[in-house]
Amino acid sequence: MTLADEIRKFVYEKYIRPACERGKKRITIRAGDVHREMGLVSRMPAVCSALGARKFESMYDVKLVRREGPTQGANVYFTFELRCKKVKQALTKDIISVQQIPWFLEESLQTLSKDYAGGDFIPLLEADVVGYLYHLLVSKIGNAAKIHIDTRICIDPNKKFDLVIGRVSPYVERPCIEKPGLIIEVKFFSSGFTDQQCRIRYLHVIKDDIPKLTNIKEPLDNRYILLFDENNYLKEFDTKSRTSIISQIMRVRNRLDPRIKIIYVKKVGNGLKWSIL
C-alpha cells in the first residue's frame, strides 16, 4: 500500500466513517491534524495530495466541495460532502451481527454442554473454556474476522478481556477492538481445584471482572461473565458475606451494573445445565 493510500484509508476510518455513523452530511478536515495523528514527518504535501485526489472521492464515496488555505501546508482545510452509501451497507451488516450475537452465544453454550456430556470437551483450565467457546462461535458465525480472545478494547486498552466480538482498529499504538458487540469474561471452577484456588477465582470475579465490565459501557446488553462451576463451589456458603457465593456475586453485580449478565454453568450428573442470570 502506498503512503497516499494509507493516508486515505486513515482519513476514512478516523473521520469519514464515524461522521457517517453519526448521520453527518459534511465534514471539514485539516491537513495538519491528519499529519500529526498519523505520526508523519515532513509529509504535508503527501497528505494534501492524497485528500485532494479524485481517487479519494471515488474510493470512499465522498465529494470534495471546498478546499481552503495555502496550496500545501498544515492549514489546508478540505470540506467533503458525505454520501455514505458504503458505510450504511457496512453498518447494516454490523447491526444484523449485533442482533444475532445472543443467539450465536446461546447456540454455542448448548453445543458446549452437549459436547461436555458426550466426552468431546474436557476442560482443565479457563483457557480451554475460552478456546472452545471461540471455536464454537467461529463455526456458527462462519469466520473469525471479528472474534478475538485475550484481547484489548480501545476504550480501556490497558486491560485484556477473555473473548470479544468486534471490529479491530489498527490506527492505534496497539491494535484493539473499537466497537465491541460482545464481551465475555470466563472463570472456571474445576473439580480438580482446591478451595483456595476456587476462592481466588471467586474474588477475581467480584474485585476485577465485574468492575472491569462496569467501566465498559458498550455493548450495554452484551457484557457477560461466564462462571463454569464443575464442583458446585458457587453454591457454598460465604461466611464473610453470610450468603452463598453465587448470591454474593449477583449482589455485587446488581450494585455495580445490573445490565452485566452472568452465565451460570453448573455440572448436573455427567452433563451441564446453564442459565443466564
N, C-alpha and C positions, 0 to 999 in steps of 0.2 A: 504493500500500500504506500502510495506517495505521501509526502508531507501535506500536500494540498488536500488529498482525500482524508487524511487523518484529521485535519482542521475542520473540514466539512462535517465529518462524522461526529466529531466532538461537539460542534455547534448544534447539530441536530439533537443529540442526546441531552445536552446541557440546557439548551434554550428552546428549540422548536417543539420538540415532543412535549415537554412539560407545559408549554404555553397552549398547545392544542388540547392537552388533557384538562386544562383549566377553562377551556372554551374561548380563549382569546382569538381575535381575528387579525391582529397585527402585533408585531414585536420589533423593538429597536435594539440593536446590538452594537456595542462599542468595540472596535478592533483591539484596543489596548487591554480590555478585560479578558478577551479570548487569549491574547498573547500571554498575559500573566497567569491565567488559570491553567493553561497548558504547560507552563514552565519553559516557554521558548526563550531563546536568547537571540536578539537582533534578527528576528524573522518577521517583523511587522509587514514588509511588502508581501510576504507569502500569505499572511492572514488576509490582507486586503484583497489580494488577487483571488484567493480561494472563495471568499464570500461574494465577490463581485462577479464571479463567473456564471455563465448560463448553466453550466453543469450542476451547480449547487441548486438552482431553481428546479431543474428537471429531476434531479435525484431525490429531492426531499419535498417536492410538491409545494414550493413557495414561489412568490413573485417579488422581486426587488422593486419597490415603488419609490424609494428615495435614498440617495446617498449624499451625506453632508460632511463637510470638513475638508482637510487637505487631500491631495492625491493619494499619499501614503502617510501613515502615522497612527499613533495611539488614538487620536481624537477623530478618527473617521467613524461615522455613525451610519449603519445600514438598517433601513426600515423595510421589513418584509410583510407582505400580505400572506396570511396562513390559510391554505386550502384544507389541509389536514386529512385528506382522504385516506392516505396510507396509515396515519396514526389512528383514525377511527376504526379502520379494519383491524388493526392490531389490538386496540382496546376491546373491541367486541370479542375477540378470541380470548383475551385475558379475563374478561368478565365471565364468560362461559366457564373457563377453567376454575375461577374462584368459586363460582356457584356449585361446581361439581366436586370440589375438594372434599367436603364432608362425606359425600357418597363414596368417593375413592378410598377415603380413610376407613370407613366402616366396612367396606368390602375387603380391604386388606386385613383388618382385625378379624373378620370372620375366617379368612383363609389361614391366618396365623394360628388361630385357635384350633382349626381342623388339622393343620399340619402338626401342631404340637401333640394333639391327641393321637395322631397316627404314627408318631415317632419320626416324622420327617423334619422336625425342627426341634433341636435340643440345645437351648441356650445355656451358656456357662457364665457369661458376663453381660453387662449392659450393651457393649459393642455388638454382641450377637443379636440382641433385640433390635437395636437401631439398624444394623446391616440388613436383617431380614425384612424389616418394615420398608426400608429403602428398596430392596429387591421387589417386594410386592407392589409398591406404588409405581415403580418404573414399569413393571409388567402390565399393570392395569391402565396407566396413563398413556403408555406407548413410547415414551422417550425420557431421557434423563437430563434434558436441556435446562430444566428449572428445578431439579430435585437435588439437594445438597446435604451432606452430613458433616458434622463438626465444623460449622461454618459461621461467618460473621454477617451481621445485619448492619447496613450503613449508618443507621441512626444511633447505633451503640457498638462501634467497631472494635472496642476493646474486650468484648465478651464473645464467647462462642456458644452456639446452640446446636443441639444434637441433630435435629433434622429440620430443614427449611425448604419450602417450595416458593420460588420467586425468581424474578429476573436479575441477572448479575449486572452490576455496574462496573465496567473496567476502568472508568476515568477517576479513580481514586488511588491513593498510595498502595492500599491493599484491597484487592477485589472483594466485593461484598454484595449482599442481596439488597437491592434498593427498595423493592416493594413486595415484601413477603405476603404470600397468600395463605401460608400455613407455617406454624412454628410448633415444634414438639420437643419437650424435654423428657428424657426417659430415666426412670430409676428401677433397677431390677433387684428384687429381694429373693435371692436364690436359696433353694433348700440346703445348699452347701455352706451358706454364710453363717458365721457366728452371730450372736445377739449384738455384739459390738459393731460388727460390720453392717448389720441391718440398721442399727441406731445411727451410725454415721450417715447413711443414705437418707434416713428419715429427717435428720437435722439439715442436710443439704436441701431437701425439698422446701422446708419452711424458711430457711435462712438465705438460700441462694436462688432456687428455681422460681418460686412464686414472686419474690421481689424483682427478679430479672425480667420475668414476663410482664409484671406490672408496669415496668418502665417502657415497654414496647407497646404503644397504643394501637398499632395496626399490625395485623388484622384484628379488630375487636373481638370477633366471634370465632376465630380460628387459631386461638392460642391454647395449647394443650400441655398437660403433664401426664405422661403415661406411667402408671405405677403397676409394675408386673410383680405380683406377690405370689411366689411359688410355695411359701411355707406358712401362709396366713399370719405373718408377722403384724400386718397392719390392723388386725383385729385385737391385738394385745392391748392391755391397759397401760396407759402412760401415767405414772404416778405424779409427775410434775404438773401436768395439765388436768389430772383427775378425770380423764376420759379415754376412749380408745384412740389409738394412733391415727387411724383414718379420720376420726371425728375431729381431732386437733388440726390435721392438715386442712380439712374442709373449713374449720373455723378461721384459720389464718387466711385461706383463700378468700373467704367471704368478707373478711375485714379489709384486705388489701385491694382486691379486684374480683368481684363475683362473676365477671364475664370470662375469666380463665376457666377452662373446662378440665376436669380430672377424668382420665380414662383409667378405671379401676379394673385391672385384670387379675383374677384370683384362680387358684387351682381348685377344681372340684373333681374328686376322684382322679381319673387319669387324664382328664381334659381341663379346659379353661372356660371360665364364664367372665364376660366383660360387660361393663356398663359405663355410661358417661354421666358423671355427677356434676 
